[in-house]
């Protein structure tokens, strides 16, 4: 049972759970976003999917894993990884934001913060420790110039 739970404890599962919670909250939320949400929401979902696709392609080019908790075989710093140390997680957050707008679920906005916190505590911190161990100064240099979520220092 523990093995099964560990296998499903992955970011896409948490994203689906958060989107499901947003849907439930949309049933209780007053309509706020309206037409703007129906336009921006799908746009953000598509933007997140595109960002995720670019990140996965960059990792495939470098022949390293996209699966959390596995040891990386390469430090990927090119492409979208030049703008974010975690573009796939950023994509997940953008997709969640898009879903909340699309569902017109204003009461679900706090889910964005809980998702980011959860991803940072369950996945990012461990991944960054493994990257530090595997790549040392190379990771430190990249981390010093590239923000965790979005931007350059």
Secondary structure, 3 states (H helix, E strand, C coil): CHHHHHHHCCHHHHHHHHHHHHHHHHCCCCCCCHHHHHHHHHHHHHHHHHHHHHHHHHHHHCCCCCCCCCCCCCCCCCHHHHCCCCHHHHHHHHHHHHHHHHHCCHHHCHHHHHHHHHHHHHHHHHHHHHHHHHHCHHHHHHHHHECCCCCEC
